[in-house]
């Protein structure tokens, strides 16, 4: 999947070209989407629209390490969501 996204003519290149076309036509390519998704939605933004995780650089020896790290992240996020739901 990553190879498809990154290869010339792949999904990544096509998406970048679409963003560039939008930037050529608009004063700010992001502002319309920002207004719709952040300013018009009445849900609490911090909990529903703005998840943010900052991670220190990790060195994985293989896919298993990546999977373990992702599983710990998902588990911790679920624990936090459970605390918020109380």
N, CA, C and O atoms as CSV, one atom per row, in Angstrom:
chain,resi,resn,atom,element,x,y,z
A,1,UNK,N,N,0.826,-1.183,0.000
A,1,UNK,CA,C,0.000,0.000,0.000
A,1,UNK,C,C,0.879,1.260,0.000
A,1,UNK,O,O,0.607,2.207,-0.738
A,2,UNK,N,N,1.923,1.268,0.820
A,2,UNK,CA,C,2.821,2.419,0.865
A,2,UNK,C,C,3.520,2.601,-0.476
A,2,UNK,O,O,3.681,3.723,-0.957
A,3,UNK,N,N,3.932,1.493,-1.072
A,3,UNK,CA,C,4.604,1.576,-2.366
A,3,UNK,C,C,3.685,2.209,-3.413
A,3,UNK,O,O,4.123,3.044,-4.205
A,4,UNK,N,N,2.416,1.810,-3.415
A,4,UNK,CA,C,1.433,2.372,-4.352
A,4,UNK,C,C,1.284,3.871,-4.117
A,4,UNK,O,O,1.236,4.650,-5.069
A,5,UNK,N,N,1.213,4.272,-2.859
A,5,UNK,CA,C,1.034,5.682,-2.516
A,5,UNK,C,C,2.229,6.514,-2.986
A,5,UNK,O,O,2.053,7.628,-3.479
A,6,UNK,N,N,3.427,5.984,-2.835
A,6,UNK,CA,C,4.647,6.748,-3.094
A,6,UNK,C,C,5.151,6.692,-4.536
A,6,UNK,O,O,5.939,7.547,-4.939
A,7,UNK,N,N,4.722,5.722,-5.307
A,7,UNK,CA,C,5.307,5.574,-6.642
A,7,UNK,C,C,4.860,6.711,-7.567
A,7,UNK,O,O,3.795,7.294,-7.364
A,8,UNK,N,N,5.678,7.026,-8.584
A,8,UNK,CA,C,5.296,8.055,-9.551
A,8,UNK,C,C,3.940,7.720,-10.178
A,8,UNK,O,O,3.720,6.599,-10.637
A,9,UNK,N,N,3.048,8.691,-10.193
A,9,UNK,CA,C,1.703,8.479,-10.711
A,9,UNK,C,C,0.783,7.802,-9.718
A,9,UNK,O,O,-0.377,7.531,-10.029
A,10,UNK,N,N,1.289,7.526,-8.518
A,10,UNK,CA,C,0.494,6.858,-7.489
A,10,UNK,C,C,-0.433,7.819,-6.763
A,10,UNK,O,O,-0.539,8.994,-7.115
A,11,UNK,N,N,-1.091,7.305,-5.762
A,11,UNK,CA,C,-2.078,8.077,-5.012
A,11,UNK,C,C,-1.478,9.339,-4.410
A,11,UNK,O,O,-2.085,10.407,-4.490
A,12,UNK,N,N,-0.306,9.235,-3.814
A,12,UNK,CA,C,0.327,10.396,-3.188
A,12,UNK,C,C,0.591,11.512,-4.179
A,12,UNK,O,O,0.320,12.680,-3.898
A,13,UNK,N,N,1.113,11.156,-5.325
A,13,UNK,CA,C,1.399,12.162,-6.350
A,13,UNK,C,C,0.107,12.803,-6.856
A,13,UNK,O,O,0.047,14.017,-7.049
A,14,UNK,N,N,-0.916,11.995,-7.067
A,14,UNK,CA,C,-2.203,12.537,-7.539
A,14,UNK,C,C,-2.828,13.464,-6.494
A,14,UNK,O,O,-3.375,14.509,-6.845
A,15,UNK,N,N,-2.752,13.092,-5.221
A,15,UNK,CA,C,-3.294,13.956,-4.169
A,15,UNK,C,C,-2.519,15.270,-4.086
A,15,UNK,O,O,-3.114,16.335,-3.927
A,16,UNK,N,N,-1.188,15.193,-4.193
A,16,UNK,CA,C,-0.374,16.403,-4.161
A,16,UNK,C,C,-0.722,17.317,-5.334
A,16,UNK,O,O,-0.815,18.533,-5.167
A,17,UNK,N,N,-0.912,16.740,-6.509
A,17,UNK,CA,C,-1.297,17.537,-7.678
A,17,UNK,C,C,-2.658,18.189,-7.470
A,17,UNK,O,O,-2.853,19.342,-7.858
A,18,UNK,N,N,-3.606,17.470,-6.865
A,18,UNK,CA,C,-4.930,18.040,-6.594
A,18,UNK,C,C,-4.818,19.204,-5.614
A,18,UNK,O,O,-5.483,20.225,-5.791
A,19,UNK,N,N,-3.988,19.064,-4.588
A,19,UNK,CA,C,-3.783,20.173,-3.646
A,19,UNK,C,C,-3.132,21.363,-4.340
A,19,UNK,O,O,-3.477,22.511,-4.058
A,20,UNK,N,N,-2.201,21.101,-5.236
A,20,UNK,CA,C,-1.543,22.186,-5.952
A,20,UNK,C,C,-2.534,22.923,-6.853
A,20,UNK,O,O,-2.520,24.152,-6.914
A,21,UNK,N,N,-3.396,22.178,-7.554
A,21,UNK,CA,C,-4.424,22.825,-8.387
A,21,UNK,C,C,-5.334,23.689,-7.524
A,21,UNK,O,O,-5.680,24.808,-7.904
A,22,UNK,N,N,-5.722,23.166,-6.358
A,22,UNK,CA,C,-6.578,23.931,-5.445
A,22,UNK,C,C,-5.853,25.200,-4.982
A,22,UNK,O,O,-6.459,26.269,-4.903
A,23,UNK,N,N,-4.569,25.080,-4.681
A,23,UNK,CA,C,-3.784,26.240,-4.246
A,23,UNK,C,C,-3.683,27.286,-5.356
A,23,UNK,O,O,-3.639,28.484,-5.079
A,24,UNK,N,N,-3.647,26.836,-6.600
A,24,UNK,CA,C,-3.587,27.768,-7.725
A,24,UNK,C,C,-4.890,28.545,-7.893
A,24,UNK,O,O,-4.883,29.667,-8.400
A,25,UNK,N,N,-6.012,27.950,-7.469
A,25,UNK,CA,C,-7.324,28.566,-7.654
A,25,UNK,C,C,-7.803,29.361,-6.446
A,25,UNK,O,O,-8.679,30.216,-6.578
A,26,UNK,N,N,-7.250,29.095,-5.290
A,26,UNK,CA,C,-7.730,29.695,-4.052
A,26,UNK,C,C,-6.637,30.556,-3.436
A,26,UNK,O,O,-5.446,30.300,-3.615
A,27,UNK,N,N,-7.066,31.584,-2.704
A,27,UNK,CA,C,-6.094,32.385,-1.963
A,27,UNK,C,C,-5.443,31.543,-0.865
A,27,UNK,O,O,-4.245,31.651,-0.604
A,28,UNK,N,N,-6.261,30.702,-0.230
A,28,UNK,CA,C,-5.760,29.796,0.804
A,28,UNK,C,C,-6.431,28.449,0.592
A,28,UNK,O,O,-7.644,28.328,0.765
A,29,UNK,N,N,-5.665,27.443,0.222
A,29,UNK,CA,C,-6.239,26.141,-0.128
A,29,UNK,C,C,-6.894,25.449,1.053
A,29,UNK,O,O,-7.721,24.560,0.847
A,30,UNK,N,N,-6.559,25.820,2.284
A,30,UNK,CA,C,-7.068,25.131,3.460
A,30,UNK,C,C,-8.259,25.821,4.117
A,30,UNK,O,O,-9.034,25.167,4.815
A,31,UNK,N,N,-8.421,27.120,3.913
A,31,UNK,CA,C,-9.387,27.883,4.714
A,31,UNK,C,C,-10.831,27.390,4.596
A,31,UNK,O,O,-11.546,27.371,5.597
A,32,UNK,N,N,-11.276,26.995,3.408
A,32,UNK,CA,C,-12.654,26.488,3.283
A,32,UNK,C,C,-12.846,25.230,4.115
A,32,UNK,O,O,-13.840,25.107,4.831
A,33,UNK,N,N,-11.914,24.304,4.031
A,33,UNK,CA,C,-12.009,23.064,4.803
A,33,UNK,C,C,-11.925,23.361,6.293
A,33,UNK,O,O,-12.620,22.738,7.096
A,34,UNK,N,N,-11.074,24.312,6.661
A,34,UNK,CA,C,-10.933,24.694,8.069
A,34,UNK,C,C,-12.264,25.226,8.597
A,34,UNK,O,O,-12.709,24.832,9.676
A,35,UNK,N,N,-12.890,26.108,7.850
A,35,UNK,CA,C,-14.182,26.665,8.285
A,35,UNK,C,C,-15.227,25.568,8.462
A,35,UNK,O,O,-15.963,25.561,9.448
A,36,UNK,N,N,-15.290,24.659,7.523
A,36,UNK,CA,C,-16.296,23.592,7.590
A,36,UNK,C,C,-16.027,22.664,8.768
A,36,UNK,O,O,-16.930,22.398,9.562
A,37,UNK,N,N,-14.819,22.176,8.890
A,37,UNK,CA,C,-14.534,21.100,9.842
A,37,UNK,C,C,-14.195,21.578,11.243
A,37,UNK,O,O,-14.287,20.795,12.189
A,38,UNK,N,N,-13.806,22.832,11.409
A,38,UNK,CA,C,-13.479,23.317,12.739
A,38,UNK,C,C,-14.451,24.367,13.245
A,38,UNK,O,O,-14.724,24.414,14.444
A,39,UNK,N,N,-14.970,25.192,12.386
A,39,UNK,CA,C,-15.790,26.303,12.851
A,39,UNK,C,C,-17.281,26.045,12.754
A,39,UNK,O,O,-18.042,26.624,13.530
A,40,UNK,N,N,-17.736,25.196,11.830
A,40,UNK,CA,C,-19.171,24.952,11.698
A,40,UNK,C,C,-19.663,23.780,12.533
A,40,UNK,O,O,-20.838,23.731,12.894
A,41,UNK,N,N,-18.786,22.843,12.843
A,41,UNK,CA,C,-19.183,21.684,13.642
A,41,UNK,C,C,-19.356,22.130,15.086
A,41,UNK,O,O,-18.498,22.825,15.629
A,42,UNK,N,N,-20.461,21.734,15.709
A,42,UNK,CA,C,-20.748,22.185,17.063
A,42,UNK,C,C,-20.288,21.194,18.135
A,42,UNK,O,O,-20.566,21.398,19.317
A,43,UNK,N,N,-19.604,20.146,17.751
A,43,UNK,CA,C,-19.079,19.188,18.721
A,43,UNK,C,C,-17.887,19.804,19.457
A,43,UNK,O,O,-17.264,20.737,18.950
A,44,UNK,N,N,-17.566,19.287,20.651
A,44,UNK,CA,C,-16.378,19.787,21.347
A,44,UNK,C,C,-15.116,19.427,20.556
A,44,UNK,O,O,-14.796,18.250,20.390
A,45,UNK,N,N,-14.416,20.430,20.079
A,45,UNK,CA,C,-13.301,20.200,19.168
A,45,UNK,C,C,-12.174,19.384,19.773
A,45,UNK,O,O,-11.624,18.506,19.108
A,46,UNK,N,N,-11.823,19.654,21.007
A,46,UNK,CA,C,-10.678,18.963,21.594
A,46,UNK,C,C,-10.892,17.457,21.608
A,46,UNK,O,O,-9.953,16.694,21.381
A,47,UNK,N,N,-12.110,17.029,21.871
A,47,UNK,CA,C,-12.375,15.600,21.989
A,47,UNK,C,C,-12.703,14.929,20.666
A,47,UNK,O,O,-12.501,13.722,20.530
A,48,UNK,N,N,-13.202,15.673,19.689
A,48,UNK,CA,C,-13.678,15.027,18.467
A,48,UNK,C,C,-12.885,15.370,17.214
A,48,UNK,O,O,-12.918,14.602,16.252
A,49,UNK,N,N,-12.180,16.483,17.189
A,49,UNK,CA,C,-11.562,16.919,15.938
A,49,UNK,C,C,-10.068,17.160,16.014
A,49,UNK,O,O,-9.411,17.246,14.977
A,50,UNK,N,N,-9.525,17.268,17.181
A,50,UNK,CA,C,-8.135,17.690,17.289
A,50,UNK,C,C,-7.276,16.725,18.092
A,50,UNK,O,O,-6.581,17.146,19.017
A,51,UNK,N,N,-7.310,15.451,17.760
A,51,UNK,CA,C,-6.419,14.565,18.498
A,51,UNK,C,C,-4.973,14.892,18.147
A,51,UNK,O,O,-4.647,15.155,16.989
A,52,UNK,N,N,-4.136,14.873,19.133
A,52,UNK,CA,C,-2.733,15.191,18.885
A,52,UNK,C,C,-1.867,14.320,19.776
A,52,UNK,O,O,-2.045,14.284,20.994
A,53,UNK,N,N,-0.955,13.640,19.175
A,53,UNK,CA,C,0.021,12.857,19.911
A,53,UNK,C,C,1.405,13.310,19.464
A,53,UNK,O,O,1.670,13.432,18.269
A,54,UNK,N,N,2.264,13.553,20.408
A,54,UNK,CA,C,3.649,13.885,20.096
A,54,UNK,C,C,4.523,12.755,20.614
A,54,UNK,O,O,4.446,12.385,21.786
A,55,UNK,N,N,5.339,12.219,19.753
A,55,UNK,CA,C,6.159,11.077,20.113
A,55,UNK,C,C,7.628,11.388,19.891
A,55,UNK,O,O,8.000,12.085,18.947
A,56,UNK,N,N,8.447,10.860,20.774
A,56,UNK,CA,C,9.884,10.899,20.533
A,56,UNK,C,C,10.191,9.906,19.414
A,56,UNK,O,O,9.467,8.931,19.213
A,57,UNK,N,N,11.248,10.165,18.712
A,57,UNK,CA,C,11.647,9.269,17.623
A,57,UNK,C,C,11.877,7.865,18.180
A,57,UNK,O,O,12.518,7.695,19.217
A,58,UNK,N,N,11.356,6.884,17.491
A,58,UNK,CA,C,11.489,5.489,17.893
A,58,UNK,C,C,12.315,4.741,16.858
A,58,UNK,O,O,12.204,4.993,15.658
A,59,UNK,N,N,13.115,3.850,17.319
A,59,UNK,CA,C,13.877,2.968,16.430
A,59,UNK,C,C,13.326,1.560,16.616
A,59,UNK,O,O,13.447,0.988,17.700
A,60,UNK,N,N,12.736,1.006,15.595
A,60,UNK,CA,C,12.161,-0.334,15.660
A,60,UNK,C,C,13.065,-1.304,14.911
A,60,UNK,O,O,13.602,-0.987,13.849
A,61,UNK,N,N,13.221,-2.488,15.485
A,61,UNK,CA,C,14.064,-3.486,14.830
A,61,UNK,C,C,13.294,-4.271,13.772
A,61,UNK,O,O,13.883,-5.004,12.978
A,62,UNK,N,N,11.985,-4.113,13.770
A,62,UNK,CA,C,11.185,-4.818,12.778
A,62,UNK,C,C,9.719,-4.478,12.933
A,62,UNK,O,O,9.341,-3.639,13.751
A,63,UNK,N,N,8.913,-5.132,12.147
A,63,UNK,CA,C,7.473,-4.882,12.142
A,63,UNK,C,C,6.846,-5.217,13.490
A,63,UNK,O,O,5.917,-4.536,13.924
A,64,UNK,N,N,7.340,-6.254,14.156
A,64,UNK,CA,C,6.771,-6.649,15.446
A,64,UNK,C,C,6.859,-5.509,16.454
A,64,UNK,O,O,5.903,-5.258,17.187
A,65,UNK,N,N,7.986,-4.824,16.500
A,65,UNK,CA,C,8.139,-3.680,17.400
A,65,UNK,C,C,7.165,-2.562,17.068
A,65,UNK,O,O,6.615,-1.929,17.968
A,66,UNK,N,N,6.948,-2.317,15.786
A,66,UNK,CA,C,5.987,-1.297,15.370
A,66,UNK,C,C,4.580,-1.677,15.804
A,66,UNK,O,O,3.826,-0.834,16.288
A,67,UNK,N,N,4.231,-2.931,15.634
A,67,UNK,CA,C,2.897,-3.405,16.007
A,67,UNK,C,C,2.702,-3.307,17.514
A,67,UNK,O,O,1.643,-2.880,17.972
A,68,UNK,N,N,3.711,-3.697,18.291
A,68,UNK,CA,C,3.616,-3.596,19.749
A,68,UNK,C,C,3.431,-2.145,20.181
A,68,UNK,O,O,2.617,-1.855,21.058
A,69,UNK,N,N,4.178,-1.240,19.573
A,69,UNK,CA,C,4.079,0.179,19.902
A,69,UNK,C,C,2.682,0.705,19.567
A,69,UNK,O,O,2.080,1.423,20.366
A,70,UNK,N,N,2.174,0.353,18.398
A,70,UNK,CA,C,0.828,0.779,18.002
A,70,UNK,C,C,-0.226,0.209,18.944
A,70,UNK,O,O,-1.181,0.901,19.297
A,71,UNK,N,N,-0.062,-1.042,19.351
A,71,UNK,CA,C,-1.022,-1.665,20.269
A,71,UNK,C,C,-1.029,-0.948,21.611
A,71,UNK,O,O,-2.092,-0.725,22.190
A,72,UNK,N,N,0.151,-0.585,22.111
A,72,UNK,CA,C,0.227,0.153,23.378
A,72,UNK,C,C,-0.440,1.521,23.247
A,72,UNK,O,O,-1.127,1.970,24.165
A,73,UNK,N,N,-0.241,2.177,22.117
A,73,UNK,CA,C,-0.876,3.474,21.882
A,73,UNK,C,C,-2.392,3.340,21.872
A,73,UNK,O,O,-3.090,4.130,22.507
A,74,UNK,N,N,-2.899,2.355,21.163
A,74,UNK,CA,C,-4.349,2.137,21.092
A,74,UNK,C,C,-4.903,1.808,22.469
A,74,UNK,O,O,-5.946,2.334,22.857
A,75,UNK,N,N,-4.224,0.952,23.206
A,75,UNK,CA,C,-4.670,0.575,24.546
A,75,UNK,C,C,-4.707,1.796,25.466
A,75,UNK,O,O,-5.688,2.009,26.179
A,76,UNK,N,N,-3.644,2.594,25.450
A,76,UNK,CA,C,-3.587,3.782,26.304
A,76,UNK,C,C,-4.649,4.802,25.918
A,76,UNK,O,O,-5.246,5.437,26.787
A,77,UNK,N,N,-4.885,4.960,24.638
A,77,UNK,CA,C,-5.924,5.878,24.175
A,77,UNK,C,C,-7.294,5.409,24.636
A,77,UNK,O,O,-8.116,6.222,25.059
A,78,UNK,N,N,-7.547,4.114,24.560
A,78,UNK,CA,C,-8.824,3.562,25.031
A,78,UNK,C,C,-8.979,3.754,26.535
A,78,UNK,O,O,-10.073,4.064,27.007
A,79,UNK,N,N,-7.904,3.575,27.289
A,79,UNK,CA,C,-7.969,3.815,28.734
A,79,UNK,C,C,-8.319,5.272,29.018
A,79,UNK,O,O,-9.148,5.554,29.883
A,80,UNK,N,N,-7.696,6.191,28.300
A,80,UNK,CA,C,-7.971,7.614,28.489
A,80,UNK,C,C,-9.417,7.937,28.121
A,80,UNK,O,O,-10.089,8.674,28.842
A,81,UNK,N,N,-9.896,7.394,27.013
A,81,UNK,CA,C,-11.290,7.613,26.607
A,81,UNK,C,C,-12.243,7.077,27.666
A,81,UNK,O,O,-13.285,7.678,27.926
A,82,UNK,N,N,-11.895,5.961,28.272
A,82,UNK,CA,C,-12.723,5.389,29.337
A,82,UNK,C,C,-12.788,6.331,30.538
A,82,UNK,O,O,-13.847,6.495,31.143
A,83,UNK,N,N,-11.668,6.944,30.879
A,83,UNK,CA,C,-11.662,7.914,31.982
A,83,UNK,C,C,-12.547,9.117,31.666
A,83,UNK,O,O,-13.261,9.615,32.536
A,84,UNK,N,N,-12.499,9.577,30.429
A,84,UNK,CA,C,-13.323,10.722,30.034
A,84,UNK,C,C,-14.806,10.388,30.062
A,84,UNK,O,O,-15.639,11.256,30.328
A,85,UNK,N,N,-15.135,9.134,29.788
A,85,UNK,CA,C,-16.542,8.721,29.719
A,85,UNK,C,C,-17.181,8.583,31.097
A,85,UNK,O,O,-18.406,8.517,31.199
A,86,UNK,N,N,-16.388,8.538,32.147
A,86,UNK,CA,C,-16.933,8.372,33.504
A,86,UNK,C,C,-17.704,9.571,33.952
A,86,UNK,O,O,-18.225,9.589,35.067
